Amino acid sequence: KLPKVADLIPDEAPVIKALSPNSSSVLHVAASMAHLNYRTDDIPPDYLKKIEQYVFLKPDQRVALTMSFLDAINPLTHPYNTHIGTYEFEEELFKPGEERSGGLEPPRLKFKRGTRQVDIYNYTRFFRESIRELGVAREISIPVNSRIAVVYPENYITDNEAKRFYSDIIIASKRVFKVSLPEDPFLWGYRDDPSRVMRNYKRFKSAVLAAVVILRSEDDEFYAFFKNLFREKVSQMATARLVLLRKQLPREKLHRYRNAIINLVSGLLGKLGLRPWLLEEVLKAKMYIGIDLLPGRVFVLTLMDGNGNYVDEKWMTLRGSKINSDDMRNSLYQLVIRNITNMKSNDEFSIVFMRDGDVYPEEVEGMRSFIKSMMDRYSKVKYSVLSVKKNIPYRLYRIDDDKILYPDIGSYAILGEKYAILASSGYPILRNRLAKPLLIELVEAIPAGWYNIHDALKDSYKLSFMHWATLTQKTKYPAPIKYADDFSYLISKGIEIAGPPL
């Protein structure tokens, strides 16, 4: 059965041959329907540097273009529905003033043998050296006689390349995290049928501690299969492209491969229970719930504590585009109650809900209902509801001696009692690009005054450092939302796992 688009292509139309970089098969595509999908990963790094000035606007260029656009449309009146009225936009930058804007300090992180403040100017080196010198915040022990299963595509990489890749993983784990992974892995190859891997796994399942699965490409059709096959274990995914980087990169750029290995190992060990770092100073509340959903598929709740540690998750299937109050209340109750330990009735119970996107009235109603049930258990109950959005039209700039510059990471502007924008990424991590800030809304805080918009900024910023598989690239979202977002994607693909989705 031909797709509908075939009706738009005349029989005599010229055809081009397209060869996928991850396959030997040839696709025949009508020239009129083909377009170049050029990713930055496909562009040679040296050439990318040359064209960056044309691709990414500098702050003063962006402001000038914005002002030119506003000048062209001012005043704005609808051509037909004149009753809507006329709008006139200000053609100056909004300056909130020193009292309502500024920069947040990066957090101090706790390691095994001390604490350090994050060094933004040496981000990757900071984490690598801090873990190596001070030790991880929470250690793990590797069971004796356990083994790692290394699964690899035989028609893309050789046995020796798979062995060498795992050897690099062992070295990074020992040097950086001081964890000795099993040295004798299972090596299970696959081609177009992964059933042989499944048979091997069933035979040796009791000996498998975790699996490192090398996929043929990032969009490999076997991704969900392998994730579900190893669902009772820990699994970490890589690609043949990453494995082959080791011999493709020149010596001076080999750090890209090593950094990727460190990230992979951090994710693998994090799923096994290791915590590379935690927050030195506890957050405002004792619990943080990240909330994310995919309409018509699933909604996810993740739980982190006041030290920035990942605790647990809960998810349910979703029919519509909103979480009804009963599902919200019941899911929150189940998630929180099973993770409350050593709390007495006269202890303070405080929690912050962090919703990815808009918070709907029925969702807030469910949160309030859950809070009411907690008031029956504890004498002091505080809660706050935040909406965190990343796709917003706002941009932050830093002005120094009338020069318009990139904002520093941690820059913020408070727009009112309930709204603020935060550059959770920015200069110097982003050196030639303008950071897209987060819009944070304080939807509700009870009792009044215990939690304000500045508290929301500080907590959101600190939690954006608590994703343990990003030693070389900082996340934008606060970790509770980031983890919930990753879970939503996995579950929508039919993949059900437990623990942080690193």
C-alpha positions as CSV (number, residue, x, y, z in Angstrom):
1,K,0.0,0.0,0.0
2,L,1.5,3.3,-1.1
3,P,1.4,6.4,1.1
4,K,-0.9,9.2,0.1
5,V,2.0,11.4,-0.9
6,A,2.6,9.0,-3.8
7,D,-0.5,10.5,-5.5
8,L,1.4,13.8,-5.7
9,I,4.3,12.4,-7.6
10,P,4.0,12.0,-11.4
11,D,5.2,8.7,-12.9
12,E,7.9,10.5,-14.9
13,A,9.4,12.3,-11.9
14,P,13.1,12.0,-11.5
15,V,14.3,9.8,-8.6
16,I,17.4,10.1,-6.5
17,K,19.2,7.3,-4.6
18,A,19.7,7.9,-0.9
19,L,22.1,5.8,1.2
20,S,21.7,5.8,4.9
21,P,24.9,6.2,6.9
22,N,23.7,3.4,9.2
23,S,22.6,1.0,6.6
24,S,23.7,-0.5,3.3
25,S,20.2,-0.4,1.8
26,V,19.5,2.2,-0.9
27,L,16.3,4.2,-0.8
28,H,14.8,5.6,-4.0
29,V,13.2,9.0,-3.3
30,A,11.3,11.4,-5.6
31,A,13.5,14.4,-6.0
32,S,10.6,16.8,-5.5
33,M,9.9,15.2,-2.1
34,A,13.5,15.1,-0.8
35,H,15.0,17.7,1.4
36,L,18.4,18.0,3.1
37,N,18.2,17.3,6.9
38,Y,21.5,18.8,8.0
39,R,22.4,18.3,11.6
40,T,25.2,20.1,13.4
41,D,26.6,16.6,14.2
42,D,27.0,16.1,10.4
43,I,29.0,19.3,9.9
44,P,32.8,19.0,10.3
45,P,33.8,20.9,13.6
46,D,36.2,23.2,11.8
47,Y,33.6,24.3,9.3
48,L,30.9,24.6,12.0
49,K,33.1,27.2,13.7
50,K,33.3,29.2,10.5
51,I,29.5,29.4,10.0
52,E,28.5,29.8,13.6
53,Q,28.5,33.6,13.2
54,Y,25.9,33.2,10.5
55,V,23.8,30.6,12.2
56,F,23.7,32.0,15.8
57,L,22.8,35.6,16.3
58,K,24.8,37.6,18.8
59,P,22.9,39.4,21.5
60,D,23.1,42.9,20.0
61,Q,22.1,41.5,16.5
62,R,19.1,39.7,18.0
63,V,18.0,42.8,19.9
64,A,18.4,45.0,16.8
65,L,16.3,42.6,14.6
66,T,13.6,42.4,17.3
67,M,13.4,46.2,17.5
68,S,13.3,46.5,13.8
69,F,10.4,44.0,13.7
70,L,8.5,45.9,16.4
71,D,9.1,49.1,14.6
72,A,7.5,47.6,11.4
73,I,4.4,46.3,13.1
74,N,3.7,49.2,15.5
75,P,0.9,50.0,16.1
76,L,-0.8,46.6,15.4
77,T,-4.5,46.4,14.5
78,H,-6.3,43.3,13.2
79,P,-7.2,44.0,9.5
80,Y,-10.7,42.6,9.9
81,N,-11.7,42.3,13.5
82,T,-11.0,45.9,14.5
83,H,-13.1,45.5,17.6
84,I,-10.1,43.7,19.2
85,G,-8.4,47.0,19.5
86,T,-5.0,48.4,18.6
87,Y,-1.8,47.2,20.3
88,E,1.5,49.0,20.6
89,F,4.6,47.3,21.7
90,E,7.4,49.0,23.6
91,E,10.6,49.3,21.5
92,E,12.9,49.1,24.5
93,L,14.3,46.3,26.5
94,F,12.5,45.6,29.8
95,K,14.8,46.2,32.7
96,P,13.5,44.8,36.0
97,G,16.1,46.6,38.1
98,E,18.7,45.3,40.5
99,E,16.3,44.3,43.2
100,R,14.4,42.0,40.8
101,S,17.2,40.6,38.7
102,G,20.7,39.2,39.3
103,G,22.6,36.0,39.2
104,L,22.4,32.9,41.4
105,E,25.6,31.3,42.7
106,P,26.2,27.7,41.6
107,P,25.5,25.2,44.5
108,R,28.1,23.6,46.7
109,L,28.0,19.9,46.2
110,K,28.8,17.1,48.7
111,F,31.2,14.3,48.0
112,K,32.5,11.6,50.2
113,R,35.4,13.5,51.8
114,G,34.3,17.1,51.4
115,T,32.3,19.7,49.6
116,R,33.1,22.0,46.7
117,Q,31.2,24.8,44.8
118,V,30.6,24.0,41.1
119,D,33.2,25.7,38.9
120,I,31.2,26.9,36.0
121,Y,34.3,27.9,34.0
122,N,35.7,24.4,34.2
123,Y,32.5,22.4,34.3
124,T,33.6,19.0,33.0
125,R,37.0,19.1,34.8
126,F,35.3,20.1,38.0
127,F,33.1,17.0,38.2
128,R,35.7,14.6,37.0
129,E,38.4,15.9,39.4
130,S,36.1,16.3,42.4
131,I,34.8,12.8,42.1
132,R,38.3,11.4,41.6
133,E,39.8,13.4,44.5
134,L,37.0,13.5,47.1
135,G,35.1,10.2,46.2
136,V,31.4,9.8,45.4
137,A,28.7,10.9,47.8
138,R,27.2,7.4,48.0
139,E,29.1,4.3,47.2
140,I,28.0,0.9,45.9
141,S,29.4,-2.6,46.1
142,I,29.6,-4.9,43.1
143,P,28.5,-8.5,43.9
144,V,31.2,-11.2,43.7
145,N,31.0,-13.4,40.6
146,S,28.6,-11.0,38.8
147,R,29.2,-10.1,35.2
148,I,28.3,-7.4,32.7
149,A,26.6,-8.4,29.4
150,V,28.0,-6.5,26.4
151,V,25.6,-6.7,23.5
152,Y,26.9,-5.5,20.2
153,P,26.0,-5.5,16.4
154,E,28.3,-8.0,14.7
155,N,27.9,-6.5,11.3
156,Y,28.9,-3.0,12.6
157,I,31.8,-3.6,15.0
158,T,34.1,-6.5,15.7
159,D,34.5,-8.6,18.8
160,N,37.7,-6.9,19.6
161,E,36.2,-3.5,19.2
162,A,33.4,-4.4,21.6
163,K,36.0,-5.8,24.1
164,R,38.1,-2.7,23.8
165,F,35.0,-0.5,24.4
166,Y,34.1,-2.4,27.6
167,S,37.8,-2.2,28.7
168,D,37.5,1.6,28.4
169,I,34.4,1.5,30.5
170,I,36.2,-0.5,33.2
171,I,39.1,2.0,33.2
172,A,36.8,5.1,33.5
173,S,34.9,3.4,36.3
174,K,38.0,2.7,38.3
175,R,39.9,5.9,37.6
176,V,37.0,8.4,38.1
177,F,34.5,6.6,40.4
178,K,36.8,4.1,42.2
179,V,34.4,1.3,41.3
180,S,35.8,-2.0,39.9
181,L,33.4,-3.5,37.4
182,P,33.6,-7.2,36.5
183,E,36.5,-7.7,34.1
184,D,35.2,-10.8,32.3
185,P,32.0,-9.7,30.4
186,F,29.5,-11.8,28.5
187,L,29.9,-10.9,24.8
188,W,26.7,-11.4,22.9
189,G,26.5,-10.4,19.3
190,Y,23.4,-9.9,17.1
191,R,22.6,-9.0,13.5
192,D,19.1,-8.6,12.1
193,D,17.6,-10.9,14.8
194,P,18.2,-10.4,18.5
195,S,16.8,-13.7,19.6
196,R,20.2,-15.2,20.2
197,V,20.9,-12.5,22.8
198,M,17.5,-13.3,24.4
199,R,18.5,-17.0,24.7
200,N,21.9,-16.2,26.2
201,Y,20.3,-13.9,28.7
202,K,17.7,-16.4,29.8
203,R,20.5,-19.0,30.3
204,F,22.9,-16.7,32.3
205,K,20.4,-14.3,33.8
206,S,21.3,-15.0,37.4
207,A,24.9,-14.0,36.8
208,V,24.2,-10.7,34.9
209,L,24.6,-7.6,37.0
210,A,23.9,-5.1,34.2
211,A,24.0,-4.9,30.4
212,V,25.8,-2.5,28.1
213,V,23.9,-2.5,24.8
214,I,25.6,-1.2,21.7
215,L,22.9,-0.2,19.1
216,R,23.4,0.1,15.4
217,S,22.2,3.7,15.5
218,E,20.5,6.2,17.8
219,D,17.1,5.3,16.3
220,D,17.7,1.5,16.2
221,E,14.4,-0.5,16.1
222,F,15.8,-2.9,18.7
223,Y,16.1,-0.2,21.4
224,A,12.8,-1.0,23.0
225,F,13.4,-4.7,22.6
226,F,16.7,-4.6,24.5
227,K,15.4,-2.2,27.2
228,N,12.5,-4.5,27.9
229,L,14.6,-7.7,27.7
230,F,16.9,-6.3,30.5
231,R,14.1,-4.6,32.4
232,E,14.8,-6.6,35.6
233,K,18.5,-5.5,35.4
234,V,20.3,-2.2,34.8
235,S,21.0,-1.5,31.1
236,Q,22.9,1.3,29.5
237,M,22.7,2.1,25.8
238,A,25.5,3.2,23.5
239,T,25.8,3.3,19.7
240,A,28.3,1.8,17.2
241,R,29.1,5.3,16.2
242,L,30.4,6.0,19.7
243,V,32.5,2.8,19.8
244,L,34.1,3.7,16.4
245,L,34.9,7.2,17.5
246,R,37.9,5.8,19.4
247,K,39.8,5.1,16.2
248,Q,38.3,7.8,14.1
249,L,39.1,10.8,16.2
250,P,42.6,12.4,16.0
251,R,44.5,12.3,19.3
252,E,43.9,16.0,20.1
253,K,40.1,15.4,20.0
254,L,40.0,12.0,21.7
255,H,38.7,13.7,24.9
256,R,35.3,13.7,23.2
257,Y,35.2,9.9,23.3
258,R,36.6,9.8,26.8
259,N,34.0,12.3,28.1
260,A,31.2,10.2,26.5
261,I,32.5,7.1,28.2
262,I,32.6,8.9,31.6
263,N,29.0,10.0,31.1
264,L,28.0,6.4,30.1
265,V,29.7,5.0,33.2
266,S,28.1,7.6,35.5
267,G,24.7,6.7,34.2
268,L,25.4,3.0,34.6
269,L,26.6,3.3,38.1
270,G,23.9,5.7,39.0
271,K,21.3,3.1,38.0
272,L,23.1,0.7,40.3
273,G,22.6,3.1,43.2
274,L,25.8,5.1,43.2
275,R,25.4,8.9,43.8
276,P,28.4,10.9,42.5
277,W,27.4,14.0,44.4
278,L,24.5,15.5,46.4
279,L,23.7,19.0,47.6
280,E,25.6,20.3,50.6
281,E,22.9,22.7,51.7
282,V,19.4,21.2,51.9
283,L,16.7,22.7,49.7
284,K,13.7,24.6,51.0
285,A,11.4,21.5,51.2
286,K,11.9,17.9,52.2
287,M,10.4,16.5,49.0
288,Y,10.2,17.5,45.4
289,I,7.8,15.9,42.9
290,G,8.5,16.2,39.2
291,I,5.4,15.9,37.0
292,D,5.3,15.3,33.2
293,L,2.9,13.7,30.8
294,L,2.4,12.7,27.2
295,P,-1.2,13.4,26.2
296,G,-3.2,10.2,25.6
297,R,-0.3,8.0,26.8
298,V,1.2,8.4,30.3
299,F,1.8,10.7,33.2
300,V,4.9,10.3,35.4
301,L,5.7,11.5,38.9
302,T,9.3,11.4,40.2
303,L,10.4,11.9,43.8
304,M,13.6,13.6,45.0
305,D,14.5,14.6,48.5
306,G,15.9,17.9,50.0
307,N,19.5,16.7,49.4
308,G,18.9,16.3,45.7
309,N,18.8,12.5,45.8
310,Y,16.6,10.6,43.5
311,V,14.2,8.4,45.5
312,D,11.4,6.8,43.4
313,E,8.9,7.2,40.6
314,K,5.2,6.4,39.9
315,W,3.4,6.4,36.5
316,M,-0.1,5.8,35.1
317,T,-1.6,5.5,31.7
318,L,-3.4,8.7,30.6
319,R,-6.4,9.1,28.3
320,G,-6.6,12.8,27.8
321,S,-4.3,15.8,28.0
322,K,-4.7,16.5,31.7
323,I,-4.4,14.5,34.9
324,N,-7.7,14.2,36.7
325,S,-7.8,15.0,40.4
326,D,-8.4,11.4,41.6
327,D,-5.5,10.0,39.6
328,M,-3.3,12.9,40.8
329,R,-4.2,12.4,44.5
330,N,-3.9,8.6,44.4
331,S,-0.6,8.5,42.6
332,L,0.9,11.1,44.9
333,Y,-0.3,9.3,48.0
334,Q,1.1,5.9,46.8
335,L,4.5,7.4,45.8
336,V,5.0,9.5,49.0
337,I,3.6,7.1,51.6
338,R,5.9,4.3,50.5
339,N,8.9,6.5,50.8
340,I,8.3,8.3,54.1
341,T,10.6,6.9,56.7
342,N,11.2,7.9,60.3
343,M,8.7,10.8,60.3
344,K,6.7,11.5,63.4
345,S,3.3,13.1,63.6
346,N,4.8,16.3,65.0
347,D,7.5,16.6,62.2
348,E,7.1,19.1,59.5
349,F,6.0,17.7,56.1
350,S,7.0,20.0,53.2
351,I,6.7,19.3,49.5
352,V,7.1,21.2,46.2
353,F,5.3,20.0,43.0
354,M,7.2,20.9,39.8
355,R,5.0,20.5,36.8
356,D,6.4,20.5,33.2
357,G,4.2,23.0,31.5
358,D,0.8,24.4,32.5
359,V,-0.8,23.3,35.7
360,Y,-4.5,22.7,35.3
361,P,-7.2,23.3,37.9
362,E,-8.1,19.6,38.3
363,E,-4.4,18.8,38.8
364,V,-4.1,21.4,41.6
365,E,-7.3,20.0,43.1
366,G,-5.7,16.5,43.2
367,M,-2.6,18.0,44.9
368,R,-4.8,19.7,47.5
369,S,-6.7,16.5,48.2
370,F,-3.4,14.7,48.7
371,I,-2.2,17.5,51.0
372,K,-5.4,17.2,53.0
373,S,-4.7,13.5,53.6
374,M,-1.2,14.4,54.8
375,M,-2.7,16.9,57.3
376,D,-4.4,14.0,59.0
377,R,-1.0,12.5,59.6
378,Y,1.3,15.4,60.4
379,S,0.7,18.6,62.4
380,K,2.8,20.9,60.2
381,V,2.2,20.6,56.4
382,K,3.5,23.0,53.8
383,Y,3.3,22.7,50.0
384,S,4.0,24.7,46.9
385,V,3.1,24.2,43.2
386,L,5.4,25.4,40.4
387,S,4.9,25.5,36.6
388,V,8.2,25.3,34.7
389,K,8.2,26.0,30.9
390,K,11.2,25.8,28.5
391,N,9.6,26.8,25.2
392,I,9.0,30.5,25.8
393,P,9.5,33.7,23.9
394,Y,11.5,35.4,26.6
395,R,15.2,36.0,26.3
396,L,17.7,37.3,29.0
397,Y,20.5,39.7,28.2
398,R,23.3,41.1,30.3
399,I,24.1,44.8,29.9
400,D,27.5,46.1,30.7
401,D,28.5,49.6,29.8
402,D,25.7,49.8,27.3
403,K,26.9,46.6,25.7
404,I,24.4,43.8,25.2
405,L,26.0,40.5,26.2
406,Y,25.2,36.9,26.7
407,P,23.7,36.2,30.1
408,D,25.7,34.3,32.7
409,I,24.4,31.0,33.8
410,G,22.2,31.5,36.9
411,S,20.9,34.9,35.6
412,Y,17.3,35.6,36.5
413,A,14.6,38.3,36.2
414,I,11.6,38.4,38.4
415,L,8.5,39.6,36.5
416,G,6.1,39.7,39.4
417,E,5.2,37.9,42.6
418,K,4.4,34.7,40.8
419,Y,6.6,34.8,37.6
420,A,10.3,34.7,36.9
421,I,12.7,33.7,34.1
422,L,15.9,31.8,34.8
423,A,18.9,31.1,32.7
424,S,19.7,27.6,34.0
425,S,22.2,27.4,31.2
426,G,24.3,30.2,29.7
427,Y,27.7,31.7,29.6
428,P,30.4,30.3,30.0
429,I,28.9,26.8,29.3
430,L,27.2,28.3,26.2
431,R,29.8,30.6,24.7
432,N,28.4,31.6,21.3
433,R,24.7,31.0,21.8
434,L,22.0,32.8,23.6
435,A,20.5,30.7,26.4
436,K,16.8,30.0,26.2
437,P,15.6,30.6,29.8
438,L,12.9,28.8,31.8
439,L,9.7,30.5,32.8
440,I,8.9,29.6,36.4
441,E,5.4,30.3,37.8
442,L,4.6,30.0,41.5
443,V,1.0,28.7,41.1
444,E,0.3,28.2,44.8
445,A,2.1,28.2,48.1
446,I,0.3,27.2,51.4
447,P,0.7,28.5,54.1
448,A,1.2,32.0,52.6
449,G,4.7,33.3,52.8
450,W,6.6,30.1,53.4
451,Y,7.7,29.8,49.8
452,N,8.1,32.7,47.3
453,I,9.3,33.1,43.7
454,H,12.9,33.6,44.8
455,D,12.8,30.2,46.6
456,A,11.4,28.7,43.4
457,L,14.4,30.2,41.4
458,K,17.0,28.9,43.9
459,D,15.5,25.4,44.1
460,S,15.1,25.1,40.4
461,Y,18.6,26.2,39.7
462,K,20.2,23.9,42.3
463,L,18.2,20.9,41.1
464,S,19.3,21.5,37.5
465,F,22.8,20.3,38.7
466,M,21.4,17.0,40.0
467,H,21.4,14.8,36.9
468,W,24.2,12.4,37.3
469,A,24.7,11.3,33.6
470,T,25.6,14.9,32.5
471,L,29.1,15.3,33.8
472,T,30.1,16.9,30.5
473,Q,26.9,18.8,29.6
474,K,24.6,20.5,32.0
475,T,20.8,19.9,31.9
476,K,18.5,22.8,31.5
477,Y,15.5,21.5,33.5
478,P,15.4,20.9,37.3
479,A,16.2,17.2,37.7
480,P,12.8,16.1,39.0
481,I,11.2,17.3,35.8
482,K,14.0,16.1,33.6
483,Y,13.7,12.6,35.0
484,A,9.9,12.6,34.6
485,D,10.3,13.8,31.0
486,D,12.8,10.9,30.3
487,F,10.4,8.4,31.9
488,S,7.5,9.7,29.8
489,Y,9.4,9.0,26.6
490,L,10.5,5.5,27.7
491,I,7.1,4.4,28.8
492,S,5.5,5.8,25.7
493,K,7.8,3.4,23.7
494,G,6.6,0.5,25.8
495,I,9.7,0.5,28.0
496,E,9.1,0.1,31.7
497,I,12.2,0.5,33.9
498,A,12.8,1.4,37.6
499,G,15.2,3.9,39.1
500,P,16.6,7.1,37.6
501,P,16.5,7.1,33.8
502,L,20.2,8.0,33.4
